């Protein structure tokens, strides 16, 4: 990519997109384009076509998506498949019509089967059933991956699909209904600290910044307690503050700092083309996507204990075994990425400490 090339980052305000934007800026790219959801609804095909006609980007990072954790995946199944398919169809389709030089599509490692052999190689895709709770989202992301692959094979485009593992970092989503496990735990445990300290000013500041189902810092203590209790944050009979976590705590997860994910994405856009990813010695070209991760895993229970320790929470972590665990393991095989020349450097302990500091600085 040329430093003055016009580069569109779809979803530039989110966890993934903002990290990519900042990485590009730090490397001297000077012609970046972004639109907020209010400025451009990527589900609106007419609006997306108008945007591409007006801006004519040369490169595209498709980081926009409708995302969430296990709670949201269970409740909003139609939204997860419909909205993500619409976003992908519109952005990839207009990129083709306007002859974008190169596109990077960001998916997720939830595309792999529930019982995939660990660590998961790229060729595990479509070998057995998906995890039920995130099936609609996974199918949408598989469709996006296959769309990129199919355009490349039929039209000679240069669209690359990457599948990041679980991400966390600045500008993460801390909405307790829709967030992923790590930011949700950080928020709940930080709120648990404030409850322990009876620091209602801090609790109200938190809710003013991120209301929970319409409850903000102006609500009564009773209303706030009721809403926090709904999301598993409460004082039990002994007066101890308890944080409820869905499942047994035994599932293993891999976590990658979002700024490192962005660095990997920019590295791939700068150094890797679709032709570099084609398998050799076969007529069938598939699974040309790239896993992005650390290749290391940690249990949800250990993550929660790590957050508890770093945040300074002395209360109780309660694992509700009546709630679903989700997939038991989701460890990526990152040998393809490593062979291309990129490796992670930030380990989970450092990343959690950074994110807790970032979260508290934003209250």
C-alpha positions in Angstrom: 0.0 0.0 0.0 1.2 3.5 -0.8 1.4 5.9 2.1 -0.9 8.4 0.4 -3.4 5.7 -0.9 -7.0 6.2 0.1 -7.8 3.5 2.6 -11.3 2.9 4.0 -11.6 1.3 7.4 -15.1 0.0 7.8 -15.9 0.0 11.5 -13.2 2.4 12.5 -14.8 3.4 15.8 -14.9 -0.2 17.2 -12.3 -2.3 19.0 -10.9 -3.8 15.8 -11.3 -0.8 13.4 -9.9 1.8 15.8 -6.8 -0.3 16.4 -6.2 -0.7 12.6 -6.7 3.0 12.1 -4.2 3.9 14.8 -1.7 1.4 13.5 -1.9 2.8 10.0 -1.6 6.3 11.3 1.5 5.4 13.3 3.1 4.0 10.1 2.6 7.1 8.1 -0.6 6.4 6.1 -2.1 9.8 5.6 -5.4 9.3 3.6 -7.6 7.2 5.9 -11.4 7.2 5.5 -14.0 6.3 8.2 -17.7 6.7 8.8 -19.7 6.2 12.0 -22.8 4.1 11.9 -24.9 7.3 12.1 -23.1 8.6 9.0 -23.2 5.4 7.0 -25.4 2.4 7.7 -23.5 -0.5 6.1 -26.7 -2.6 5.9 -28.1 0.0 3.5 -27.0 -1.0 0.0 -27.9 2.3 -1.6 -26.0 4.3 1.0 -22.9 2.1 0.7 -23.0 2.3 -3.1 -23.2 6.1 -2.8 -20.3 6.2 -0.4 -18.0 4.1 -2.7 -18.9 6.3 -5.7 -18.1 9.4 -3.8 -14.9 8.3 -2.0 -13.5 5.7 -4.4 -11.2 4.0 -1.8 -8.2 2.0 -3.1 -7.9 -0.3 -0.2 -10.5 -1.6 2.3 -10.3 -3.1 5.8 -13.7 -4.7 6.5 -13.7 -4.6 10.3 -17.4 -3.6 10.7 -19.6 -6.3 12.2 -22.5 -6.9 14.5 -20.9 -8.8 17.4 -21.5 -10.0 20.9 -20.8 -12.7 23.5 -22.7 -15.8 24.5 -25.7 -13.9 25.9 -26.2 -11.8 22.8 -25.5 -14.8 20.5 -28.4 -16.7 22.2 -30.9 -13.8 22.1 -30.3 -12.1 18.7 -29.7 -15.0 16.3 -31.6 -13.4 13.4 -29.7 -10.1 13.8 -26.3 -11.8 13.8 -26.8 -13.6 10.5 -28.9 -11.0 8.7 -26.9 -7.9 9.6 -23.5 -9.4 9.1 -24.4 -10.8 5.7 -25.8 -7.4 4.7 -22.6 -5.6 5.8 -20.3 -8.1 4.0 -22.4 -8.2 0.8 -22.5 -4.4 0.5 -18.9 -3.6 1.3 -17.3 -6.5 -0.7 -19.7 -6.0 -3.6 -19.0 -2.3 -3.9 -15.3 -3.0 -3.5 -15.5 -5.2 -6.6 -17.6 -2.7 -8.6 -15.2 0.1 -7.8 -12.0 -2.0 -8.5 -10.5 -1.8 -5.0 -6.9 -2.9 -5.2 -7.0 -5.0 -2.1 -9.4 -5.9 0.7 -8.9 -7.4 4.1 -12.0 -9.2 5.6 -12.0 -9.9 9.3 -13.9 -12.9 10.5 -13.6 -14.9 13.7 -12.3 -18.3 14.9 -15.9 -19.2 15.8 -16.1 -20.3 12.1 -14.5 -23.6 13.2 -16.5 -26.7 14.3 -17.3 -27.1 17.9 -15.3 -30.4 18.0 -12.4 -29.2 15.8 -9.1 -30.8 16.6 -7.0 -28.4 18.7 -5.2 -26.3 17.9 -7.4 -25.4 14.9 -5.8 -25.3 11.5 -7.3 -23.3 8.7 -8.3 -26.6 6.9 -10.6 -27.5 9.8 -13.2 -25.2 8.3 -16.6 -27.0 7.4 -15.4 -30.4 8.6 -18.2 -30.9 11.3 -21.0 -29.0 13.0 -20.6 -25.5 14.6 -21.1 -24.5 18.2 -24.9 -23.9 18.4 -24.9 -20.7 20.4 -22.9 -18.7 17.8 -23.9 -20.6 14.6 -25.7 -17.6 12.9 -22.7 -15.4 13.4 -20.2 -18.1 12.3 -22.2 -18.9 9.2 -22.2 -15.2 8.2 -18.4 -15.0 8.6 -17.9 -18.2 6.6 -20.0 -16.7 3.9 -17.8 -13.6 3.9 -14.6 -15.7 3.8 -16.0 -17.7 0.9 -17.1 -14.6 -0.9 -13.6 -13.2 -0.8 -12.2 -16.6 -2.0 -14.7 -16.9 -4.8 -14.2 -13.3 -6.1 -10.5 -14.0 -6.2 -10.9 -17.3 -8.1 -13.5 -16.0 -10.6 -12.3 -12.4 -11.1 -8.7 -12.3 -10.0 -9.3 -9.9 -7.1 -6.9 -9.7 -4.1 -9.2 -10.1 -1.1 -7.7 -11.7 2.0 -9.7 -13.1 4.9 -8.2 -13.3 8.4 -9.7 -15.0 11.4 -8.7 -13.4 14.7 -9.0 -15.2 17.9 -10.8 -13.6 20.9 -9.7 -9.9 21.0 -9.6 -7.4 23.8 -8.2 -3.9 24.2 -8.9 -0.1 24.1 -12.4 0.8 22.8 -13.7 -2.7 23.6 -17.4 -3.2 24.1 -18.3 -3.3 27.8 -22.1 -3.5 27.4 -23.0 -6.3 29.8 -25.6 -7.7 27.5 -23.6 -7.7 24.3 -19.9 -7.8 25.3 -17.5 -10.7 25.1 -16.3 -12.5 28.2 -13.1 -10.6 29.0 -14.5 -7.0 28.8 -17.7 -8.2 30.6 -15.6 -9.7 33.4 -13.4 -6.6 33.7 -16.5 -4.3 34.0 -18.3 -6.5 36.5 -15.2 -7.0 38.7 -14.4 -3.2 38.6 -18.0 -2.5 39.6 -17.6 -5.1 42.3 -14.6 -3.2 43.7 -16.7 0.0 43.9 -19.5 -1.9 45.7 -17.0 -3.3 48.2 -15.8 0.3 48.8 -19.3 1.7 48.8 -18.1 4.1 46.2 -21.4 5.3 44.7 -19.8 8.2 42.8 -17.7 5.7 40.9 -20.7 3.4 40.2 -22.8 6.3 39.0 -19.9 7.6 36.7 -19.7 4.1 35.2 -23.4 3.9 34.5 -23.5 7.4 33.1 -20.8 6.4 30.6 -22.3 3.0 29.9 -26.0 2.7 30.9 -27.3 -0.8 31.5 -30.7 -1.2 29.8 -31.5 2.5 30.2 -30.3 2.6 33.8 -27.7 5.4 34.3 -26.1 7.2 37.2 -29.2 9.2 38.0 -31.2 6.2 38.9 -32.0 5.3 42.5 -29.7 2.9 44.4 -32.5 0.3 44.4 -32.9 0.5 40.6 -29.1 0.2 40.2 -28.9 -2.8 42.6 -31.7 -4.5 40.7 -30.0 -4.0 37.3 -26.6 -5.1 38.5 -28.2 -8.2 40.1 -29.7 -9.1 36.8 -26.2 -9.3 35.3 -24.7 -11.2 38.2 -23.3 -8.5 40.4 -24.7 -8.5 44.0 -24.1 -8.4 47.7 -25.0 -11.7 49.3 -26.4 -12.3 52.8 -22.9 -12.1 54.4 -22.3 -8.7 52.9 -19.7 -10.1 50.5 -19.9 -8.8 46.9 -20.4 -11.6 44.5 -19.7 -11.6 40.7 -21.6 -14.3 38.8 -19.9 -15.9 35.8 -21.8 -18.1 33.3 -20.7 -21.7 33.1 -18.2 -23.8 34.9 -15.1 -21.7 34.3 -13.4 -24.6 32.6 -13.6 -23.7 28.9 -10.3 -22.6 27.5 -9.9 -19.5 25.5 -7.1 -17.7 23.5 -6.9 -13.9 23.9 -5.0 -11.5 21.6 -4.4 -7.8 22.4 -6.4 -5.8 19.8 -3.5 -3.5 18.9 -1.4 -6.6 18.0 -4.2 -7.9 15.9 -4.2 -4.6 14.0 -0.4 -4.9 13.5 -0.9 -8.4 12.0 -3.6 -7.1 9.7 -1.5 -4.2 8.4 1.5 -6.6 8.0 -0.7 -8.9 5.9 -2.0 -6.1 3.7 1.5 -4.8 3.2 3.3 -8.1 2.5 0.8 -10.9 1.6 -1.3 -11.4 -1.6 -3.9 -14.1 -2.3 -1.6 -15.9 -4.7 0.8 -16.4 -1.7 -1.9 -18.3 0.1 -3.0 -20.8 -2.6 -2.4 -24.4 -1.7 0.0 -26.3 -4.0 -0.6 -29.6 -5.8 -4.4 -29.5 -5.7 -7.1 -28.5 -8.1 -9.4 -27.4 -5.3 -8.4 -24.0 -3.8 -9.9 -23.4 -0.4 -9.0 -22.5 3.1 -6.8 -19.6 2.0 -7.7 -17.5 5.1 -5.2 -16.8 7.9 -5.7 -17.4 11.6 -4.5 -14.5 13.8 -3.8 -15.3 17.4 -1.2 -16.2 20.0 -1.4 -20.0 20.0 -1.8 -20.0 23.8 -4.9 -20.6 25.9 -6.2 -20.0 29.4 -9.4 -21.1 31.2 -12.2 -18.7 31.8 -11.8 -19.4 35.5 -8.2 -18.4 35.5 -8.9 -15.3 33.5 -11.5 -14.3 36.1 -9.0 -14.9 38.9 -6.4 -12.9 37.1 -8.7 -9.9 36.6 -9.8 -10.2 40.3 -6.2 -10.0 41.4 -5.1 -7.2 39.1 -8.3 -5.1 39.8 -7.9 -5.6 43.6 -11.3 -7.3 44.1 -11.6 -9.3 47.3 -15.2 -10.6 46.9 -16.5 -13.9 45.5 -16.5 -15.3 42.0 -19.5 -17.5 41.5 -19.6 -19.9 38.5 -23.2 -20.6 37.6 -23.1 -24.1 36.2 -26.7 -23.9 35.1 -25.6 -21.5 32.3 -23.9 -22.6 29.1 -20.2 -22.9 28.7 -20.1 -22.5 25.0 -17.3 -24.2 23.1 -14.8 -25.9 25.5 -11.7 -25.0 23.5 -11.0 -22.6 20.7 -7.2 -22.5 20.2 -5.9 -21.4 16.9 -3.0 -22.9 15.0 -1.0 -19.8 14.0 1.8 -21.6 12.1 0.7 -20.1 8.8 0.8 -16.5 10.2 4.2 -17.2 11.9 5.6 -18.6 8.7 4.6 -15.4 6.9 6.7 -13.4 9.4 4.4 -12.1 12.2 4.4 -13.1 15.9 2.6 -11.7 19.0 4.5 -10.1 21.9 1.9 -9.0 24.5 0.9 -11.8 27.0 -2.4 -12.0 28.8 -1.3 -10.7 32.2 0.1 -7.5 30.6 -2.9 -7.0 28.4 -5.4 -7.4 31.3 -3.5 -4.8 33.4 -3.4 -2.4 30.4 -7.2 -2.8 29.8 -8.2 -2.3 33.4 -6.1 0.9 33.5 -7.7 2.0 30.3 -11.2 1.2 31.5 -10.8 3.1 34.8 -9.2 6.1 33.0 -12.4 6.5 31.0 -14.8 6.7 34.0 
